[in-house]
Amino acid sequence: MRVLETIQQMRSSCEAARQGEKRLGFVPTMGALHEGHLSLVRAAKARCQVVAASIFVNPTQFGPNEDFSKYPRSFERDQKLLEKEGVELLFAPSVEEMYPEGAVTFVTVEGLSERLCGKSRPGHFRGVTTVVSKLFHITQPDLAFFGQKDAAQVAIIRRMVLDLNLGVEIVVCPIVREADGLAMSSRNAYLSQQQRRSALVLSRSLAQVKKLFEQGERCAGKLGAAGRQVFSEEPSVRLDYFQIVNPETLEPVESISAPALVAVAAFVGGTRLIDNIVLAN
């Protein structure tokens, strides 16, 4: 595996890797890798002849009071994991490489970027779409792999790719969960043992909604109320939002007649976690 730190190195390496009509798969990450990330790499390996990944903790998607400086970083460990999975190219740029002094251009997907996490984290998705568009331009992948856990991010990136004619196929892979149901996240490392138990309220609330849906309930208001009721039984966890939305537009739905995204975000202590499920008839 080659580790590349400059844009020019990564761009030329990706160009060389695509020679002979090889398909290039790309897995962008912020490091602190877990089994969820590795599942994306395996999906890329299954569909592409060459796999590239990136590790870059992107400062523009963190708010002023968020955890950029504390975000878990384990580059040597991550490098070994990616190499073991067969990643050929690893892009690991500095902040200065990705955002040179004087850079003032951002990519914003209007409307969608203000919904779900975008409402409680202003500017977050602007940072995501800016860095992902830059990474796509640098690597020029045929396919890019993302996790379903970041469902709002996926919807926004898909819209960006469509609107900007980027020609990248976005592949979404299932959420990977711990044995007890907690969605895997790099931020789980922040949780104490007690907080780790409390965090199960996220998956528990989604399971309750899924149960009622399978019993025939189609009113989004009633399903959402049932999910929020589960949170009321776990007072140590502060709910940010619990919404049922169209998975493409992220707009709330009233009745579920087509696939619907049930999305939740909550604070467990000072750690913000997200989770979701898709309901489909």
Sequence and secondary structure as in RCSB ss.txt:
>XXXX:A:sequence
MRVLETIQQMRSSCEAARQGEKRLGFVPTMGALHEGHLSLVRAAKARCQVVAASIFVNPTQFGPNEDFSKYPRSF
ERDQKLLEKEGVELLFAPSVEEMYPEGAVTFVTVEGLSERLCGKSRPGHFRGVTTVVSKLFHITQPDLAFFGQKD
AAQVAIIRRMVLDLNLGVEIVVCPIVREADGLAMSSRNAYLSQQQRRSALVLSRSLAQVKKLFEQGERCAGKLGA
AGRQVFSEEPSVRLDYFQIVNPETLEPVESISAPALVAVAAFVGGTRLIDNIVLAN
>XXXX:A:secstr
 EEE SHHHHHHHHHHHTTTT  EEEEEE S   HHHHHHHHHHHHH SEEEEEE   GGGS TTS TTTS   H
HHHHHHHHHTT  EEE   HHHHS TT       TTGGGSTHHHHSTTHHHHHHHHHHHHHHHH  SEEEEEGGG
HHHHHHHHHHHHHTT   EEEEE   B TTS B  GGGGG  HHHHHHTTHHHHHHHHHHHHHHTT  BHHHHHH
HHHHHHHT TTEEEEEEEEE TTT  B SB SS EEEEEEEEETTEEEEEEEEE  
